[in-house]
């Protein structure tokens, strides 16, 4: 049974799609906790990320069906990957700078990066860190400066902080005021979203 969409709902969808950033994305690297995955998707929606990449080779594919923030999943495009090299090649082919979270001596603070550039951020596994095959391919590491005793944030909190910095930079540059999609792309997306 189909339901008719209201004009108010259409306007809301149009406004959200116009601000979606198709060249800012997150890569979830074997993040095992579905609550964390759902929370990352919620932050992506809030900060205007269009799509994310899910790289799963060692952790079970997350079941998002019953999680409290799972409603965000229908507004975020998700692409699944099982091959590191092809995923990285695809992202680089889109002109993306690729960063991974980490704490090595060469890691730089989140504020040191230009997020107005097309960017993909790899969020590492909660316990093991970045998958070795991804670490070999991605040299640039990003960290969030902290002043307490603990070394790292929960992965979903880290995602939100990184996306806040990215969105602040993009907002200052006026990137949310001009759609990153062509008119044809927008019309196709609107038709899809109106049925969700």
N, C-alpha and C positions, 0 to 999 in steps of 0.2 A: 504494500500500500504506500503510494507516494504522498508526500505532504507538500503543500504549496508554501513557498518561501515568502516571507513578508518583505516589503520594501526596506524596512529598517534593517533587517538581517542582511539583505543584499548590500546595502550601503556600508555596513560594518565589515563585511567580507571584502568589498572593494577597497576600503581604507586600509585594511590589514595587508592585503596582497600588494598594494601600491608601495608599501614600506618594506616588504620582504627583501632580504639581502641574499641574492643567489650566489654571491661570491664570498660568503662567510659561512664556514661549516665546522662541525666538530666530528672527530673520528673517535668512536668508543672502542678501545682496544681491549677486548675480552673482559669487559666490566661485568662481573658475575652477579651482582645484586640487582634484581629487577627494580627495587625501590630507587636505586641510584640512577638507573637508566631512565625511569619515568621522570625523576626530578630533573635530569639533564634536558629531557625533551620539553619539560615545562619551561625551563629557563630559555631554551632555544626559541620557543614560541614567544615568550615575553620580550626577548631582545631582537625579534624580527629575523631569525635565521630561517631560511627556506627548507633546507634539507640537511640530514646528517648521514654519516657513514658508520656502519656497524661491522667491525672486523672481529670475527669470532672463529678461532681455531682451537682454543684450549678450554674455554668456558662454554657452558650450555647457553644456547640461544635464549635470551630473556623472555619470559612469559609476562607480557604487559597487560593482559586482559583484565586482571582483577585488582590492579593497583589504583590508589586513590587519585593520582595525577595522570592516569592513563588517558584521560580525555584529550590531553595535549597531543597524543600520538597521531590523531587523525588530521592534525594541522601541520605536521612535519613530515616531509618526504624522507623515507628511510631506504638506504641502499645497503645491501648486505655484501660483504666481501670475505673471501677465504684465502686470497693470494695477496701478500704484501706488495710485491713488486708491481703487479698490474694495477692495484689501487693507487699506489704512489705515482706511477706513470700517468694514470688518468688524471689525478689531481694536478700534477705538474703540467700536464697538457692543457689544463684550463688556466694556466698562468698563476697557480696558487703558490704562495710561500707556505711551507709546511713546518709547523712547530710541534714539539712534543713536550709534555710536562716532565720535569726531572730536576735533579739536584746536583749535577756534576759541577766541577770547577768552572766549566765553560758556560753554564746556564746563565741566562740574563733575566732580569726582572720583567714582569708583564708590561711595565710602562716603557721599556726600551724598544718595543716593537711597533711598527707602523701598521695598524690594523685597517687603514684605509686601502691598503693593498689587498687583492684577493688572498684569502687566508684560510688554511685548514689547521685546526689544533687537535692533536692527538691526546686524548685523555687516557692515561695508562691504567692498567689493572690495579685494583685496590691493594693487593698484597705483593704481587711480583714486579710491579712497575711496567715499563714498556717492553713489549715482546722483542726478543733479541733481533728477529728479522726486520722489524721496523726500526729499531735503534741503529742498525747498520746503514739503513737508507736515509735516515733523518738525523742530521747533525745538530740543528738548532733546537736548544732546550729553553723552556720558559718556566719561571717559577714566580710564586707570589710571596713577596717579602713578609716575614712574620716576626713578631717581637716576643713571643711566649716560649714556653718550654717544649711544646709539641712541634714537630717538624713539618707537618703537612695538614691541609684541610681534607675533609671528606671530598671525594671526587665530584659529587654534584655541587657542593659549595664552591669548589675551585672553578668548576665550569661557569657558574654564575658570576664569580668575580672577574674571570677573564672576559666573559661576554659583556660585562658592564664596562670594562675598559675599552673593549672594541666598539661597543655602541656609542660610548661617549666621544671617542675619536671620530667615528663616522657621522655622528650627529653634528659635531662642530664643523665637519667638512660638507654638511648639507646633503649627505648621501641618502638620508631617509626622505628627502623632499623630491627626489627624482627616481622613478622606478628603475630597478635594475633589469626589468623584463621589457621586451618589445611589446607593442600593442597587441600583436597576434598572440604572443605568449600569455599576456594578461587575460585576453578574452577566453582562451582555452582553459586557463586555470580557474577563472570565474565560473565557467560552465561546470567544471568539476566540483568546485567548492560549494556551489549552490545546492548540490545534491547530498552533501555530507550532513 
